[in-house]
Amino acid sequence: MRIHVHGPDIVIANGAQASTGTFGQAIAKAARSIAIFGPATLAETVNVRVTNDAGSTWKVLQSGGTDVTVGAGDCIIIDSVCYDDLGLYATGATAAARTFTTHYVEDH
């Protein structure tokens, strides 16, 4: 049986580029798919980054050779979750704190 779960908010602090929070290793390993909702205001380009080594090395997630980004007011769906954790990274310092809401589906 699949269940829909409200995931953690991922925040990029005011003036920062990298999210201070991540999706979480335990959740990422249990999730079948992940939805990330962008805030209403977002001047920066925000890439989805993933790690397979507990956060030592982060890589920009790509799909079909294109960086996966979250835009203002957008929702993106990541269908195949095969990494240890997920975070967000703005290409420039954010003008204010940016909060991204997440949801995920897991099997039970």
C-alpha positions as CSV (number, residue, x, y, z in Angstrom):
1,M,0.0,0.0,0.0
2,R,1.3,3.5,-0.8
3,I,0.8,6.4,1.5
4,H,1.2,10.2,0.9
5,V,3.3,12.0,3.5
6,H,4.0,15.7,4.1
7,G,7.8,15.9,4.1
8,P,10.1,18.3,5.8
9,D,10.3,22.0,4.7
10,I,13.7,22.7,3.1
11,V,14.9,26.3,3.7
12,I,17.5,28.4,2.1
13,A,18.4,31.1,4.6
14,N,18.5,34.8,3.7
15,G,21.8,35.6,1.9
16,A,22.7,31.9,1.6
17,Q,22.9,29.6,-1.4
18,A,22.7,26.1,0.1
19,S,19.7,24.8,2.0
20,T,20.2,24.5,5.7
21,G,18.0,21.5,5.8
22,T,17.8,18.5,3.6
23,F,15.1,15.9,2.8
24,G,16.7,13.5,5.2
25,Q,18.5,10.2,4.6
26,A,15.8,8.0,6.2
27,I,13.0,9.7,4.2
28,A,15.0,9.7,0.9
29,K,15.6,6.0,1.3
30,A,11.9,5.2,2.0
31,A,10.4,7.6,-0.7
32,R,9.2,6.3,-4.1
33,S,8.6,9.8,-5.4
34,I,9.1,13.3,-4.1
35,A,7.2,16.6,-4.8
36,I,9.0,19.9,-4.1
37,F,6.9,23.1,-4.1
38,G,8.7,26.3,-4.8
39,P,7.8,29.5,-2.8
40,A,5.7,32.2,-4.4
41,T,8.6,34.5,-4.7
42,L,12.0,33.3,-6.0
43,A,14.3,35.4,-8.0
44,E,17.2,32.9,-7.9
45,T,17.6,29.7,-9.9
46,V,17.4,26.8,-7.5
47,N,18.9,23.4,-8.4
48,V,18.1,20.1,-6.8
49,R,21.2,18.5,-5.4
50,V,21.7,14.9,-4.3
51,T,24.3,12.9,-2.4
52,N,25.2,9.2,-2.2
53,D,27.9,9.6,0.5
54,A,26.0,11.0,3.5
55,G,26.5,14.6,2.4
56,S,30.3,14.7,1.7
57,T,29.8,15.3,-2.0
58,W,26.7,17.0,-3.6
59,K,25.9,16.8,-7.3
60,V,23.2,18.7,-9.3
61,L,20.4,16.3,-10.2
62,Q,19.8,16.1,-13.9
63,S,17.1,14.6,-16.0
64,G,17.8,14.0,-19.7
65,G,21.0,16.0,-19.4
66,T,19.3,19.1,-18.0
67,D,19.6,20.4,-14.4
68,V,16.5,19.9,-12.3
69,T,15.4,23.2,-10.9
70,V,12.5,24.5,-8.8
71,G,11.0,27.8,-9.9
72,A,8.7,30.3,-8.1
73,G,5.3,28.8,-7.5
74,D,6.3,25.6,-9.3
75,C,5.9,22.0,-8.2
76,I,8.4,19.4,-9.4
77,I,8.0,15.6,-9.1
78,I,11.0,13.3,-8.8
79,D,9.8,9.8,-9.6
80,S,12.8,7.6,-9.1
81,V,14.6,8.2,-5.8
82,C,18.0,6.4,-5.8
83,Y,20.3,8.6,-3.6
84,D,21.0,9.1,0.1
85,D,19.7,12.7,0.5
86,L,18.4,15.7,-1.3
87,G,19.0,19.4,-0.8
88,L,18.6,22.7,-2.7
89,Y,21.2,25.2,-4.0
90,A,20.5,28.7,-5.3
91,T,22.8,30.0,-8.0
92,G,23.1,33.3,-6.1
93,A,22.6,34.5,-2.6
94,T,18.9,34.6,-1.8
95,A,17.4,38.0,-1.1
96,A,15.2,36.5,1.7
97,A,14.7,33.1,3.4
98,R,13.1,30.7,0.9
99,T,11.0,27.8,2.1
100,F,10.2,24.8,-0.1
101,T,7.5,22.5,1.0
102,T,7.9,18.7,0.3
103,H,5.6,15.7,0.0
104,Y,6.5,12.1,-0.7
105,V,5.0,8.7,-1.4
106,E,6.3,5.6,0.2
107,D,5.2,2.0,0.2
108,H,3.9,0.2,3.3
